[in-house]
Amino acid sequence: MYPQNPFKKGSQNFRLYERLMKGPVTNSEIIREMGVFNSTGRCSEVREFVKQHGIDLIARPLGEGLWQYNLT
């Protein structure tokens, strides 16, 4: 359903895109569980890639600084 991961294997973008293909993820999970401290920057880079394929990366506020990211 999603295009093949174009990012360098093991990179933060690679890991984030792999995780997003499995379902929604919060900024807390991205930072704490995945060790990606610039979550907004990485999401922006993934968003630019998926946009070329007609897919959106949506950020939805959950409250108190918590955001959920989802491919649609």
PQR file of N, CA, C, O and H, with PARSE charges and radii, in Angstrom:
ATOM      1  N   MET A   1       0.824  -1.193   0.000 -0.4000 1.5000
ATOM      2  CA  MET A   1       0.000   0.000   0.000 -0.0000 2.0000
ATOM      3  C   MET A   1       0.873   1.264   0.000  0.5500 1.7000
ATOM      4  O   MET A   1       0.542   2.241  -0.672 -0.5500 1.4000
ATOM      5  N   TYR A   2       1.963   1.250   0.733 -0.4000 1.5000
ATOM      6  CA  TYR A   2       2.857   2.406   0.788 -0.0000 2.0000
ATOM      7  C   TYR A   2       4.074   2.161  -0.093  0.5500 1.7000
ATOM      8  O   TYR A   2       4.472   1.016  -0.306 -0.5500 1.4000
ATOM      9  H   TYR A   2       2.231   0.457   1.279  0.4000 1.0000
ATOM     10  N   PRO A   3       4.667   3.247  -0.608 -0.5600 1.5000
ATOM     11  CA  PRO A   3       5.885   3.074  -1.404  0.2800 2.0000
ATOM     12  C   PRO A   3       7.030   2.531  -0.558  0.5500 1.7000
ATOM     13  O   PRO A   3       7.052   2.683   0.664 -0.5500 1.4000
ATOM     14  N   GLN A   4       7.974   1.897  -1.234 -0.4000 1.5000
ATOM     15  CA  GLN A   4       9.143   1.329  -0.554 -0.0000 2.0000
ATOM     16  C   GLN A   4       9.910   2.433   0.160  0.5500 1.7000
ATOM     17  O   GLN A   4       9.985   3.566  -0.315 -0.5500 1.4000
ATOM     18  H   GLN A   4       7.956   1.773  -2.226  0.4000 1.0000
ATOM     19  N   ASN A   5      10.469   2.087   1.292 -0.4000 1.5000
ATOM     20  CA  ASN A   5      11.216   3.033   2.118 -0.0000 2.0000
ATOM     21  C   ASN A   5      12.460   3.510   1.359  0.5500 1.7000
ATOM     22  O   ASN A   5      13.330   2.703   1.033 -0.5500 1.4000
ATOM     23  H   ASN A   5      10.409   1.166   1.678  0.4000 1.0000
ATOM     24  N   PRO A   6      12.552   4.830   1.073 -0.5600 1.5000
ATOM     25  CA  PRO A   6      13.680   5.339   0.292  0.2800 2.0000
ATOM     26  C   PRO A   6      14.875   5.780   1.138  0.5500 1.7000
ATOM     27  O   PRO A   6      15.943   6.093   0.610 -0.5500 1.4000
ATOM     28  N   PHE A   7      14.681   5.800   2.449 -0.4000 1.5000
ATOM     29  CA  PHE A   7      15.690   6.359   3.334 -0.0000 2.0000
ATOM     30  C   PHE A   7      16.776   5.324   3.652  0.5500 1.7000
ATOM     31  O   PHE A   7      16.547   4.118   3.565 -0.5500 1.4000
ATOM     32  H   PHE A   7      13.814   5.546   2.877  0.4000 1.0000
ATOM     33  N   LYS A   8      17.946   5.814   4.017 -0.4000 1.5000
ATOM     34  CA  LYS A   8      19.071   4.940   4.351 -0.0000 2.0000
ATOM     35  C   LYS A   8      18.696   4.021   5.515  0.5500 1.7000
ATOM     36  O   LYS A   8      18.243   4.477   6.565 -0.5500 1.4000
ATOM     37  H   LYS A   8      18.132   6.794   4.088  0.4000 1.0000
ATOM     38  N   LYS A   9      18.891   2.738   5.310 -0.4000 1.5000
ATOM     39  CA  LYS A   9      18.520   1.747   6.318 -0.0000 2.0000
ATOM     40  C   LYS A   9      19.189   2.080   7.661  0.5500 1.7000
ATOM     41  O   LYS A   9      20.396   2.311   7.732 -0.5500 1.4000
ATOM     42  H   LYS A   9      19.259   2.367   4.457  0.4000 1.0000
ATOM     43  N   GLY A  10      18.372   2.097   8.714 -0.4000 1.5000
ATOM     44  CA  GLY A  10      18.864   2.387  10.053 -0.0000 2.0000
ATOM     45  C   GLY A  10      18.806   3.854  10.430  0.5500 1.7000
ATOM     46  O   GLY A  10      18.936   4.190  11.607 -0.5500 1.4000
ATOM     47  H   GLY A  10      17.392   1.910   8.655  0.4000 1.0000
ATOM     48  N   SER A  11      18.612   4.745   9.449 -0.4000 1.5000
ATOM     49  CA  SER A  11      18.548   6.177   9.754 -0.0000 2.0000
ATOM     50  C   SER A  11      17.261   6.504  10.508  0.5500 1.7000
ATOM     51  O   SER A  11      16.331   5.698  10.546 -0.5500 1.4000
ATOM     52  H   SER A  11      18.506   4.471   8.493  0.4000 1.0000
ATOM     53  N   GLN A  12      17.219   7.674  11.095 -0.4000 1.5000
ATOM     54  CA  GLN A  12      16.023   8.090  11.825 -0.0000 2.0000
ATOM     55  C   GLN A  12      14.818   8.151  10.895  0.5500 1.7000
ATOM     56  O   GLN A  12      13.730   7.714  11.269 -0.5500 1.4000
ATOM     57  H   GLN A  12      17.974   8.328  11.064  0.4000 1.0000
ATOM     58  N   ASN A  13      14.994   8.682   9.698 -0.4000 1.5000
ATOM     59  CA  ASN A  13      13.887   8.739   8.742 -0.0000 2.0000
ATOM     60  C   ASN A  13      13.421   7.338   8.350  0.5500 1.7000
ATOM     61  O   ASN A  13      12.221   7.087   8.243 -0.5500 1.4000
ATOM     62  H   ASN A  13      15.879   9.037   9.395  0.4000 1.0000
ATOM     63  N   PHE A  14      14.359   6.438   8.139 -0.4000 1.5000
ATOM     64  CA  PHE A  14      14.021   5.061   7.794 -0.0000 2.0000
ATOM     65  C   PHE A  14      13.172   4.434   8.899  0.5500 1.7000
ATOM     66  O   PHE A  14      12.115   3.862   8.636 -0.5500 1.4000
ATOM     67  H   PHE A  14      15.335   6.641   8.226  0.4000 1.0000
ATOM     68  N   ARG A  15      13.647   4.550  10.129 -0.4000 1.5000
ATOM     69  CA  ARG A  15      12.927   3.946  11.261 -0.0000 2.0000
ATOM     70  C   ARG A  15      11.553   4.579  11.450  0.5500 1.7000
ATOM     71  O   ARG A  15      10.583   3.880  11.740 -0.5500 1.4000
ATOM     72  H   ARG A  15      14.506   5.015  10.342  0.4000 1.0000
ATOM     73  N   LEU A  16      11.466   5.895  11.288 -0.4000 1.5000
ATOM     74  CA  LEU A  16      10.185   6.575  11.454 -0.0000 2.0000
ATOM     75  C   LEU A  16       9.200   6.145  10.376  0.5500 1.7000
ATOM     76  O   LEU A  16       8.042   5.855  10.677 -0.5500 1.4000
ATOM     77  H   LEU A  16      12.254   6.463  11.052  0.4000 1.0000
ATOM     78  N   TYR A  17       9.642   6.099   9.136 -0.4000 1.5000
ATOM     79  CA  TYR A  17       8.752   5.696   8.052 -0.0000 2.0000
ATOM     80  C   TYR A  17       8.287   4.248   8.230  0.5500 1.7000
ATOM     81  O   TYR A  17       7.113   3.945   8.017 -0.5500 1.4000
ATOM     82  H   TYR A  17      10.583   6.335   8.891  0.4000 1.0000
ATOM     83  N   GLU A  18       9.190   3.366   8.613 -0.4000 1.5000
ATOM     84  CA  GLU A  18       8.813   1.972   8.877 -0.0000 2.0000
ATOM     85  C   GLU A  18       7.727   1.906   9.953  0.5500 1.7000
ATOM     86  O   GLU A  18       6.758   1.159   9.823 -0.5500 1.4000
ATOM     87  H   GLU A  18      10.144   3.612   8.786  0.4000 1.0000
ATOM     88  N   ARG A  19       7.901   2.694  11.013 -0.4000 1.5000
ATOM     89  CA  ARG A  19       6.929   2.692  12.111 -0.0000 2.0000
ATOM     90  C   ARG A  19       5.596   3.257  11.666  0.5500 1.7000
ATOM     91  O   ARG A  19       4.549   2.716  12.023 -0.5500 1.4000
ATOM     92  H   ARG A  19       8.688   3.301  11.119  0.4000 1.0000
ATOM     93  N   LEU A  20       5.612   4.346  10.887 -0.4000 1.5000
ATOM     94  CA  LEU A  20       4.373   4.962  10.412 -0.0000 2.0000
ATOM     95  C   LEU A  20       3.593   4.027   9.491  0.5500 1.7000
ATOM     96  O   LEU A  20       2.364   4.076   9.463 -0.5500 1.4000
ATOM     97  H   LEU A  20       6.462   4.786  10.597  0.4000 1.0000
ATOM     98  N   MET A  21       4.284   3.185   8.745 -0.4000 1.5000
ATOM     99  CA  MET A  21       3.587   2.246   7.861 -0.0000 2.0000
ATOM    100  C   MET A  21       2.803   1.209   8.662  0.5500 1.7000
ATOM    101  O   MET A  21       1.901   0.565   8.126 -0.5500 1.4000
ATOM    102  H   MET A  21       5.283   3.146   8.767  0.4000 1.0000
ATOM    103  N   LYS A  22       3.139   1.044   9.941 -0.4000 1.5000
ATOM    104  CA  LYS A  22       2.430   0.090  10.800 -0.0000 2.0000
ATOM    105  C   LYS A  22       1.200   0.714  11.456  0.5500 1.7000
ATOM    106  O   LYS A  22       0.325  -0.007  11.933 -0.5500 1.4000
ATOM    107  H   LYS A  22       3.872   1.567  10.376  0.4000 1.0000
ATOM    108  N   GLY A  23       1.123   2.047  11.485 -0.4000 1.5000
ATOM    109  CA  GLY A  23      -0.017   2.718  12.092 -0.0000 2.0000
ATOM    110  C   GLY A  23       0.390   4.002  12.788  0.5500 1.7000
ATOM    111  O   GLY A  23       1.558   4.390  12.756 -0.5500 1.4000
ATOM    112  H   GLY A  23       1.835   2.633  11.098  0.4000 1.0000
ATOM    113  N   PRO A  24      -0.579   4.666  13.421 -0.5600 1.5000
ATOM    114  CA  PRO A  24      -0.315   5.950  14.069  0.2800 2.0000
ATOM    115  C   PRO A  24       0.746   5.844  15.166  0.5500 1.7000
ATOM    116  O   PRO A  24       0.902   4.808  15.812 -0.5500 1.4000
ATOM    117  N   VAL A  25       1.468   6.950  15.353 -0.4000 1.5000
ATOM    118  CA  VAL A  25       2.511   7.013  16.369 -0.0000 2.0000
ATOM    119  C   VAL A  25       2.483   8.412  16.984  0.5500 1.7000
ATOM    120  O   VAL A  25       2.206   9.388  16.287 -0.5500 1.4000
ATOM    121  H   VAL A  25       1.342   7.792  14.829  0.4000 1.0000
ATOM    122  N   THR A  26       2.761   8.513  18.260 -0.4000 1.5000
ATOM    123  CA  THR A  26       2.789   9.817  18.924 -0.0000 2.0000
ATOM    124  C   THR A  26       4.213  10.374  18.952  0.5500 1.7000
ATOM    125  O   THR A  26       5.190   9.639  18.806 -0.5500 1.4000
ATOM    126  H   THR A  26       2.986   7.719  18.826  0.4000 1.0000
ATOM    127  N   ASN A  27       4.302  11.689  19.143 -0.4000 1.5000
ATOM    128  CA  ASN A  27       5.625  12.304  19.262 -0.0000 2.0000
ATOM    129  C   ASN A  27       6.360  11.758  20.477  0.5500 1.7000
ATOM    130  O   ASN A  27       7.588  11.671  20.458 -0.5500 1.4000
ATOM    131  H   ASN A  27       3.508  12.286  19.262  0.4000 1.0000
ATOM    132  N   SER A  28       5.652  11.395  21.517 -0.4000 1.5000
ATOM    133  CA  SER A  28       6.273  10.802  22.699 -0.0000 2.0000
ATOM    134  C   SER A  28       6.930   9.467  22.354  0.5500 1.7000
ATOM    135  O   SER A  28       8.055   9.202  22.778 -0.5500 1.4000
ATOM    136  H   SER A  28       4.655  11.466  21.533  0.4000 1.0000
ATOM    137  N   GLU A  29       6.241   8.632  21.595 -0.4000 1.5000
ATOM    138  CA  GLU A  29       6.806   7.342  21.172 -0.0000 2.0000
ATOM    139  C   GLU A  29       8.022   7.557  20.276  0.5500 1.7000
ATOM    140  O   GLU A  29       9.030   6.862  20.405 -0.5500 1.4000
ATOM    141  H   GLU A  29       5.327   8.847  21.251  0.4000 1.0000
ATOM    142  N   ILE A  30       7.918   8.527  19.364 -0.4000 1.5000
ATOM    143  CA  ILE A  30       9.023   8.801  18.447 -0.0000 2.0000
ATOM    144  C   ILE A  30      10.269   9.183  19.235  0.5500 1.7000
ATOM    145  O   ILE A  30      11.370   8.717  18.943 -0.5500 1.4000
ATOM    146  H   ILE A  30       7.099   9.092  19.259  0.4000 1.0000
ATOM    147  N   ILE A  31      10.084  10.032  20.232 -0.4000 1.5000
ATOM    148  CA  ILE A  31      11.219  10.513  21.019 -0.0000 2.0000
ATOM    149  C   ILE A  31      11.722   9.444  21.988  0.5500 1.7000
ATOM    150  O   ILE A  31      12.905   9.105  21.972 -0.5500 1.4000
ATOM    151  H   ILE A  31       9.190  10.411  20.469  0.4000 1.0000
ATOM    152  N   ARG A  32      10.844   8.914  22.821 -0.4000 1.5000
ATOM    153  CA  ARG A  32      11.259   8.013  23.902 -0.0000 2.0000
ATOM    154  C   ARG A  32      11.587   6.601  23.459  0.5500 1.7000
ATOM    155  O   ARG A  32      12.574   6.020  23.910 -0.5500 1.4000
ATOM    156  H   ARG A  32       9.882   9.190  22.833  0.4000 1.0000
ATOM    157  N   GLU A  33      10.767   6.044  22.580 -0.4000 1.5000
ATOM    158  CA  GLU A  33      10.953   4.648  22.197 -0.0000 2.0000
ATOM    159  C   GLU A  33      11.879   4.477  20.984  0.5500 1.7000
ATOM    160  O   GLU A  33      12.587   3.478  20.857 -0.5500 1.4000
ATOM    161  H   GLU A  33       9.965   6.516  22.213  0.4000 1.0000
ATOM    162  N   MET A  34      11.851   5.484  20.097 -0.4000 1.5000
ATOM    163  CA  MET A  34      12.642   5.364  18.879 -0.0000 2.0000
ATOM    164  C   MET A  34      13.938   6.164  18.947  0.5500 1.7000
ATOM    165  O   MET A  34      14.815   5.994  18.100 -0.5500 1.4000
ATOM    166  H   MET A  34      11.276   6.296  20.201  0.4000 1.0000
ATOM    167  N   GLY A  35      14.067   7.033  19.946 -0.4000 1.5000
ATOM    168  CA  GLY A  35      15.287   7.822  20.097 -0.0000 2.0000
ATOM    169  C   GLY A  35      15.479   8.880  19.022  0.5500 1.7000
ATOM    170  O   GLY A  35      16.608   9.249  18.696 -0.5500 1.4000
ATOM    171  H   GLY A  35      13.355   7.171  20.634  0.4000 1.0000
ATOM    172  N   VAL A  36      14.368   9.366  18.472 -0.4000 1.5000
ATOM    173  CA  VAL A  36      14.401  10.414  17.443 -0.0000 2.0000
ATOM    174  C   VAL A  36      13.990  11.711  18.129  0.5500 1.7000
ATOM    175  O   VAL A  36      12.805  11.946  18.363 -0.5500 1.4000
ATOM    176  H   VAL A  36      13.451   9.066  18.736  0.4000 1.0000
ATOM    177  N   PHE A  37      14.975  12.557  18.450 -0.4000 1.5000
ATOM    178  CA  PHE A  37      14.694  13.728  19.261 -0.0000 2.0000
ATOM    179  C   PHE A  37      14.175  14.917  18.469  0.5500 1.7000
ATOM    180  O   PHE A  37      13.539  15.799  19.047 -0.5500 1.4000
ATOM    181  H   PHE A  37      15.938  12.367  18.259  0.4000 1.0000
ATOM    182  N   ASN A  38      14.422  14.972  17.172 -0.4000 1.5000
ATOM    183  CA  ASN A  38      13.856  16.021  16.331 -0.0000 2.0000
ATOM    184  C   ASN A  38      12.666  15.430  15.578  0.5500 1.7000
ATOM    185  O   ASN A  38      12.701  15.298  14.354 -0.5500 1.4000
ATOM    186  H   ASN A  38      14.938  14.256  16.702  0.4000 1.0000
ATOM    187  N   SER A  39      11.624  15.080  16.310 -0.4000 1.5000
ATOM    188  CA  SER A  39      10.484  14.383  15.697 -0.0000 2.0000
ATOM    189  C   SER A  39       9.800  15.237  14.640  0.5500 1.7000
ATOM    190  O   SER A  39       9.384  14.709  13.608 -0.5500 1.4000
ATOM    191  H   SER A  39      11.596  15.187  17.303  0.4000 1.0000
ATOM    192  N   THR A  40       9.672  16.541  14.865 -0.4000 1.5000
ATOM    193  CA  THR A  40       8.999  17.384  13.871 -0.0000 2.0000
ATOM    194  C   THR A  40       9.815  17.473  12.581  0.5500 1.7000
ATOM    195  O   THR A  40       9.251  17.453  11.487 -0.5500 1.4000
ATOM    196  H   THR A  40      10.010  16.970  15.702  0.4000 1.0000
ATOM    197  N   GLY A  41      11.120  17.569  12.706 -0.4000 1.5000
ATOM    198  CA  GLY A  41      11.983  17.619  11.523 -0.0000 2.0000
ATOM    199  C   GLY A  41      11.930  16.341  10.717  0.5500 1.7000
ATOM    200  O   GLY A  41      11.815  16.371   9.492 -0.5500 1.4000
ATOM    201  H   GLY A  41      11.578  17.585  13.595  0.4000 1.0000
ATOM    202  N   ARG A  42      12.016  15.210  11.412 -0.4000 1.5000
ATOM    203  CA  ARG A  42      11.966  13.923  10.717 -0.0000 2.0000
ATOM    204  C   ARG A  42      10.596  13.722  10.066  0.5500 1.7000
ATOM    205  O   ARG A  42      10.508  13.225   8.943 -0.5500 1.4000
ATOM    206  H   ARG A  42      12.110  15.185  12.407  0.4000 1.0000
ATOM    207  N   CYS A  43       9.532  14.105  10.768 -0.4000 1.5000
ATOM    208  CA  CYS A  43       8.182  13.971  10.195 -0.0000 2.0000
ATOM    209  C   CYS A  43       8.046  14.829   8.942  0.5500 1.7000
ATOM    210  O   CYS A  43       7.417  14.411   7.970 -0.5500 1.4000
ATOM    211  H   CYS A  43       9.603  14.508  11.680  0.4000 1.0000
ATOM    212  N   SER A  44       8.625  16.014   8.956 -0.4000 1.5000
ATOM    213  CA  SER A  44       8.574  16.893   7.780 -0.0000 2.0000
ATOM    214  C   SER A  44       9.261  16.241   6.591  0.5500 1.7000
ATOM    215  O   SER A  44       8.762  16.321   5.468 -0.5500 1.4000
ATOM    216  H   SER A  44       9.136  16.354   9.745  0.4000 1.0000
ATOM    217  N   GLU A  45      10.397  15.598   6.822 -0.4000 1.5000
ATOM    218  CA  GLU A  45      11.124  14.941   5.732 -0.0000 2.0000
ATOM    219  C   GLU A  45      10.349  13.736   5.195  0.5500 1.7000
ATOM    220  O   GLU A  45      10.295  13.519   3.985 -0.5500 1.4000
ATOM    221  H   GLU A  45      10.802  15.533   7.733  0.4000 1.0000
ATOM    222  N   VAL A  46       9.760  12.963   6.084 -0.4000 1.5000
ATOM    223  CA  VAL A  46       8.923  11.833   5.643 -0.0000 2.0000
ATOM    224  C   VAL A  46       7.694  12.359   4.911  0.5500 1.7000
ATOM    225  O   VAL A  46       7.282  11.780   3.906 -0.5500 1.4000
ATOM    226  H   VAL A  46       9.804  13.139   7.067  0.4000 1.0000
ATOM    227  N   ARG A  47       7.108  13.441   5.397 -0.4000 1.5000
ATOM    228  CA  ARG A  47       5.925  14.042   4.770 -0.0000 2.0000
ATOM    229  C   ARG A  47       6.232  14.445   3.323  0.5500 1.7000
ATOM    230  O   ARG A  47       5.419  14.216   2.427 -0.5500 1.4000
ATOM    231  H   ARG A  47       7.442  13.911   6.214  0.4000 1.0000
ATOM    232  N   GLU A  48       7.394  15.037   3.099 -0.4000 1.5000
ATOM    233  CA  GLU A  48       7.773  15.446   1.744 -0.0000 2.0000
ATOM    234  C   GLU A  48       7.870  14.238   0.814  0.5500 1.7000
ATOM    235  O   GLU A  48       7.464  14.320  -0.345 -0.5500 1.4000
ATOM    236  H   GLU A  48       8.054  15.223   3.826  0.4000 1.0000
ATOM    237  N   PHE A  49       8.401  13.125   1.303 -0.4000 1.5000
ATOM    238  CA  PHE A  49       8.505  11.923   0.479 -0.0000 2.0000
ATOM    239  C   PHE A  49       7.124  11.364   0.149  0.5500 1.7000
ATOM    240  O   PHE A  49       6.821  11.128  -1.021 -0.5500 1.4000
ATOM    241  H   PHE A  49       8.731  13.059   2.245  0.4000 1.0000
ATOM    242  N   VAL A  50       6.288  11.150   1.154 -0.4000 1.5000
ATOM    243  CA  VAL A  50       4.992  10.509   0.898 -0.0000 2.0000
ATOM    244  C   VAL A  50       4.068  11.399   0.081  0.5500 1.7000
ATOM    245  O   VAL A  50       3.211  10.903  -0.651 -0.5500 1.4000
ATOM    246  H   VAL A  50       6.533  11.341   2.104  0.4000 1.0000
ATOM    247  N   LYS A  51       4.238  12.711   0.203 -0.4000 1.5000
ATOM    248  CA  LYS A  51       3.421  13.660  -0.564 -0.0000 2.0000
ATOM    249  C   LYS A  51       3.574  13.416  -2.062  0.5500 1.7000
ATOM    250  O   LYS A  51       2.612  13.564  -2.816 -0.5500 1.4000
ATOM    251  H   LYS A  51       4.934  13.114   0.798  0.4000 1.0000
ATOM    252  N   GLN A  52       4.774  13.043  -2.495 -0.4000 1.5000
ATOM    253  CA  GLN A  52       5.037  12.757  -3.909 -0.0000 2.0000
ATOM    254  C   GLN A  52       4.239  11.554  -4.408  0.5500 1.7000
ATOM    255  O   GLN A  52       4.081  11.363  -5.614 -0.5500 1.4000
ATOM    256  H   GLN A  52       5.555  12.923  -1.883  0.4000 1.0000
ATOM    257  N   HIS A  53       3.740  10.749  -3.477 -0.4000 1.5000
ATOM    258  CA  HIS A  53       2.994   9.531  -3.816 -0.0000 2.0000
ATOM    259  C   HIS A  53       1.513   9.651  -3.474  0.5500 1.7000
ATOM    260  O   HIS A  53       0.797   8.651  -3.426 -0.5500 1.4000
ATOM    261  H   HIS A  53       3.869  10.904  -2.498  0.4000 1.0000
ATOM    262  N   GLY A  54       1.055  10.886  -3.236 -0.4000 1.5000
ATOM    263  CA  GLY A  54      -0.363  11.118  -2.957 -0.0000 2.0000
ATOM    264  C   GLY A  54      -0.802  10.716  -1.560  0.5500 1.7000
ATOM    265  O   GLY A  54      -1.989  10.499  -1.319 -0.5500 1.4000
ATOM    266  H   GLY A  54       1.636  11.698  -3.275  0.4000 1.0000
ATOM    267  N   ILE A  55       0.149  10.615  -0.639 -0.4000 1.5000
ATOM    268  CA  ILE A  55      -0.140  10.230   0.742 -0.0000 2.0000
ATOM    269  C   ILE A  55       0.145  11.422   1.638  0.5500 1.7000
ATOM    270  O   ILE A  55       1.114  12.150   1.425 -0.5500 1.4000
ATOM    271  H   ILE A  55       1.114  10.792  -0.835  0.4000 1.0000
ATOM    272  N   ASP A  56      -0.700  11.619   2.640 -0.4000 1.5000
ATOM    273  CA  ASP A  56      -0.489  12.695   3.605 -0.0000 2.0000
ATOM    274  C   ASP A  56       0.014  12.124   4.922  0.5500 1.7000
ATOM    275  O   ASP A  56      -0.370  11.028   5.332 -0.5500 1.4000
ATOM    276  H   ASP A  56      -1.487  11.027   2.813  0.4000 1.0000
ATOM    277  N   LEU A  57       0.866  12.878   5.564 -0.4000 1.5000
ATOM    278  CA  LEU A  57       1.269  12.579   6.947 -0.0000 2.0000
ATOM    279  C   LEU A  57       0.571  13.621   7.804  0.5500 1.7000
ATOM    280  O   LEU A  57       0.949  14.792   7.811 -0.5500 1.4000
ATOM    281  H   LEU A  57       1.178  13.768   5.231  0.4000 1.0000
ATOM    282  N   ILE A  58      -0.437  13.189   8.517 -0.4000 1.5000
ATOM    283  CA  ILE A  58      -1.289  14.076   9.306 -0.0000 2.0000
ATOM    284  C   ILE A  58      -0.800  14.114  10.747  0.5500 1.7000
ATOM    285  O   ILE A  58      -0.497  13.082  11.346 -0.5500 1.4000
ATOM    286  H   ILE A  58      -0.744  12.238   8.512  0.4000 1.0000
ATOM    287  N   ALA A  59      -0.731  15.331  11.294 -0.4000 1.5000
ATOM    288  CA  ALA A  59      -0.404  15.525  12.710 -0.0000 2.0000
ATOM    289  C   ALA A  59      -1.673  15.992  13.410  0.5500 1.7000
ATOM    290  O   ALA A  59      -2.288  16.981  13.008 -0.5500 1.4000
ATOM    291  H   ALA A  59      -0.978  16.169  10.807  0.4000 1.0000
ATOM    292  N   ARG A  60      -2.059  15.273  14.459 -0.4000 1.5000
ATOM    293  CA  ARG A  60      -3.287  15.590  15.182 -0.0000 2.0000
ATOM    294  C   ARG A  60      -2.951  15.824  16.648  0.5500 1.7000
ATOM    295  O   ARG A  60      -2.349  14.964  17.290 -0.5500 1.4000
ATOM    296  H   ARG A  60      -1.560  14.470  14.785  0.4000 1.0000
ATOM    297  N   PRO A  61      -3.341  17.003  17.194 -0.5600 1.5000
ATOM    298  CA  PRO A  61      -3.053  17.260  18.606  0.2800 2.0000
ATOM    299  C   PRO A  61      -3.917  16.393  19.523  0.5500 1.7000
ATOM    300  O   PRO A  61      -5.122  16.249  19.315 -0.5500 1.4000
ATOM    301  N   LEU A  62      -3.282  15.826  20.530 -0.4000 1.5000
ATOM    302  CA  LEU A  62      -4.005  15.025  21.521 -0.0000 2.0000
ATOM    303  C   LEU A  62      -4.111  15.754  22.853  0.5500 1.7000
ATOM    304  O   LEU A  62      -4.809  15.296  23.758 -0.5500 1.4000
ATOM    305  H   LEU A  62      -2.303  15.942  20.700  0.4000 1.0000
ATOM    306  N   GLY A  63      -3.419  16.889  22.980 -0.4000 1.5000
ATOM    307  CA  GLY A  63      -3.459  17.679  24.202 -0.0000 2.0000
ATOM    308  C   GLY A  63      -2.161  17.630  24.976  0.5500 1.7000
ATOM    309  O   GLY A  63      -1.428  16.642  24.927 -0.5500 1.4000
ATOM    310  H   GLY A  63      -2.852  17.261  22.246  0.4000 1.0000
ATOM    311  N   GLU A  64      -1.886  18.704  25.691 -0.4000 1.5000
ATOM    312  CA  GLU A  64      -0.718  18.826  26.568 -0.0000 2.0000
ATOM    313  C   GLU A  64       0.599  18.491  25.864  0.5500 1.7000
ATOM    314  O   GLU A  64       1.451  17.800  26.423 -0.5500 1.4000
ATOM    315  H   GLU A  64      -2.481  19.506  25.731  0.4000 1.0000
ATOM    316  N   GLY A  65       0.758  18.988  24.631 -0.4000 1.5000
ATOM    317  CA  GLY A  65       2.000  18.786  23.898 -0.0000 2.0000
ATOM    318  C   GLY A  65       2.135  17.440  23.202  0.5500 1.7000
ATOM    319  O   GLY A  65       3.157  17.165  22.574 -0.5500 1.4000
ATOM    320  H   GLY A  65       0.066  19.550  24.177  0.4000 1.0000
ATOM    321  N   LEU A  66       1.116  16.604  23.309 -0.4000 1.5000
ATOM    322  CA  LEU A  66       1.148  15.274  22.683 -0.0000 2.0000
ATOM    323  C   LEU A  66       0.483  15.347  21.315  0.5500 1.7000
ATOM    324  O   LEU A  66      -0.627  15.862  21.176 -0.5500 1.4000
ATOM    325  H   LEU A  66       0.286  16.827  23.819  0.4000 1.0000
ATOM    326  N   TRP A  67       1.174  14.826  20.310 -0.4000 1.5000
ATOM    327  CA  TRP A  67       0.661  14.799  18.936 -0.0000 2.0000
ATOM    328  C   TRP A  67       0.680  13.378  18.401  0.5500 1.7000
ATOM    329  O   TRP A  67       1.531  12.569  18.773 -0.5500 1.4000
ATOM    330  H   TRP A  67       2.076  14.407  20.422  0.4000 1.0000
ATOM    331  N   GLN A  68      -0.263  13.089  17.531 -0.4000 1.5000
ATOM    332  CA  GLN A  68      -0.303  11.784  16.870 -0.0000 2.0000
ATOM    333  C   GLN A  68      -0.067  11.987  15.381  0.5500 1.7000
ATOM    334  O   GLN A  68      -0.675  12.859  14.760 -0.5500 1.4000
ATOM    335  H   GLN A  68      -0.954  13.746  17.229  0.4000 1.0000
ATOM    336  N   TYR A  69       0.818  11.179  14.815 -0.4000 1.5000
ATOM    337  CA  TYR A  69       1.134  11.238  13.388 -0.0000 2.0000
ATOM    338  C   TYR A  69       0.592   9.980  12.721  0.5500 1.7000
ATOM    339  O   TYR A  69       0.692   8.873  13.252 -0.5500 1.4000
ATOM    340  H   TYR A  69       1.313  10.471  15.320  0.4000 1.0000
ATOM    341  N   ASN A  70       0.013  10.188  11.533 -0.4000 1.5000
ATOM    342  CA  ASN A  70      -0.614   9.075  10.838 -0.0000 2.0000
ATOM    343  C   ASN A  70      -0.523   9.285   9.327  0.5500 1.7000
ATOM    344  O   ASN A  70      -0.733  10.392   8.833 -0.5500 1.4000
ATOM    345  H   ASN A  70      -0.068  11.087  11.102  0.4000 1.0000
ATOM    346  N   LEU A  71      -0.212   8.229   8.612 -0.4000 1.5000
ATOM    347  CA  LEU A  71      -0.233   8.271   7.138 -0.0000 2.0000
ATOM    348  C   LEU A  71      -1.653   8.039   6.666  0.5500 1.7000
ATOM    349  O   LEU A  71      -2.330   7.121   7.128 -0.5500 1.4000
ATOM    350  H   LEU A  71      -0.041   7.329   9.013  0.4000 1.0000
ATOM    351  N   THR A  72      -2.110   8.895   5.722 -0.4000 1.5000
ATOM    352  CA  THR A  72      -3.472   8.720   5.170 -0.0000 2.0000
ATOM    353  C   THR A  72      -3.456   8.821   3.669  0.5500 1.7000
ATOM    354  O   THR A  72      -4.502   8.700   3.031 -0.5500 1.4000
ATOM    355  H   THR A  72      -1.559   9.641   5.347  0.4000 1.0000
TER
END
